[in-house]
Each structure stands twice: as structure tokens, then as C-alpha cells.
Amino acid sequence: MNFFSRKKKPEPRETNPQPIDTFFQLYILDTIQKLPSEKKEILKKIDLDKVFSTDFNDWKKTIKKVLNLSDTIEIAIKDLWLRNSEIAKRDNTELSPEEFAILFTKNFIAENSKIDVWESESDLINAKKRISESYLAE
């Protein structure tokens, strides 16, 4: 799993952003506990099950199914948030939750993305340990 590069480089022009990307970004924000409560309430009122022909009665489960997210996606999101936040802090820069969600989404949808692929079992164990020692522990 790679860290995000914060170096400025030319980015491809986004000509056709998908609405599902917005829901994925909200999923990311909720996973790192940075989704504002008013947005949570709005999401509860949207019938995503009807839109995507599912029956979860839970917007996050619906998004996870629709995007075919891995079983460890939330670990990847939390771990990268913690590690990238620490890097930003160390470098005296700011990484907002919204910026992180956008960066994660772009990296996730990139061709041959391995953002939620663990190189080894020990990498996954270490990620879980970092999360358990943070405010994101459940």
C-alpha cells in the first residue's frame, strides 16, 4: 500500500466525474469519522437501495456492494488517513479530510490500483494495530 504523493504534477483533466465518486468520498469521510452529522442525516433519507436495487437499508453497505469494495477497504482508508495525516503534520502542511477523500478516490479508481491490497499479512496486522491505537479504534 502506497502513501499519497503530495508533489504537484500535471493531473489529467476530469471531464466526466461520476456521482458514485461523491458517495464513495462520503463513505471515506464517514469511515474516518469526519462526515458531518447533517450529511449523515441526509444520507439516511436517500433511498440508495431503490437506486441500486439492493436491500441493505444502510447507505454504506449499499455503496460497498455497488463499488465491489474489499473486506479490508475500511482498514485501508483508516490506515492511510492516519499515516498521511502524520506525514502532513510532520511536514507542517495540512491534509483536510475532504482532500484525503478526493485523493483516496482518485487512487482507488486509477488503473491497476492496489490501494486496498496488502503486500503481506504483517502489513495488514500492523495497519490494524495502528488503527487500534488511534481515535478510529472501534
N, C-alpha and C positions, 0 to 999 in steps of 0.2 A: 504494500500500500504506500502510495507516494504522498508527500506533502504538496500543497499547492504552491506554485511559483508565483511570487508577488512581483516579479520583474515585469516591466512594461514591454510588451511586444505587440506587433500588429495582430489584431484579432479579426477573424472572418466576420463579415457583416451579417448580422442576424436579420434575415428578410422575412422569415416566417416562424416566429416563436409560437409554440403550441400551448393552448390553455392548460393542458395537463402539467406542463412545466411549473405553472403557478401553483397548482395543487401540490406538486412534489416539493416546491420550496416551502409551502406552508407545513407540509409533513416534516421537513427538516427542522424548521423553526420549533414545531411542537416537540420534536424528539430532543432538542437541546434546551427545552423549557423556556423558549423565548417568543412563543406565539402569544400575542396579546389576547386577553380574555374576551374582548369584544369580537375578535376574529374567530375564536373558538365557538362562540355562540352562533355566529353566522354560519359557520361550517356545519354545526349541528342541525341547522334548519334547511340546509341544502340537501335534497334527496339524490345523493350520488348513486345510490342503489338503483334508482329508476333510470338515471342517465346511462349507467354502465351495465345494467341488467345483472346486478348482484343482489344479495340479500343479507348483508352483514350488519346493517343498522349501526355502522361505525365507519366514519369517513376515512380514518387511517387504514383500516383493514381493506376497504374498497380500493384505495389508492395503491396499497401494497399489492393487491391482486391484479389490478389493471396494469400496473407497471412491471409486474412479474418480479418484484423485489426479492432479494435473497433473504434467508432466515437471519442473516447477520448484518443486514443493512443498518439497523439502528446502532449496532456496536460500531460499525464503520463511521457513521455520522457523528456519534458522540466522541469517539476517539480522535477523529480528525479535528473536530471542533476544539477539544481540549488541547491537542498538540499545536494546532495552528494559532490558537489564542495565546498560548505560552510563547510561541515564536514572535508573534506580533508584540507582545508585552516586552519581551527581551530586546527587541529591535526598536522599542519606543514608537511603534506605529499602532494604528487602530484597525481592528478587524471587527466590523459590526456583524451581528447575527444575520442580517439581511444579505450583506456582501458574502458571507460564508455560504449561505443557502444558494446564492446565484453561482458561486464558484463550484460548489459541490455538484449542482445540477449540470453545469457545463462539462465538468469532468466525468460525471456519470454517463451522460449521453454521447460522449466522444466515442468515436470508433475504437474498438478493441479496449474499452475502458476496463480497468481492473481495480477500480476504486473500492469495491467491496469484496475483493478477493484477497485472501490471506495466504501469504507465501509459505507459512508453516503454522503448525498448531501452536507453537510457542508465541508467535506473533499475536494470535487470537487470544491466548491466555494473558499475555501482557496487556493487551488492549482492555480486556475485561477487568484486570487489576487496576489500571489507571482510572477507569470509569468508577469502580467501586470505592476509590479513594477520593472521589470528587463530589461536587454538588449534584451530579447526574446519577448518583447511585440510587437504586430503587429499593 
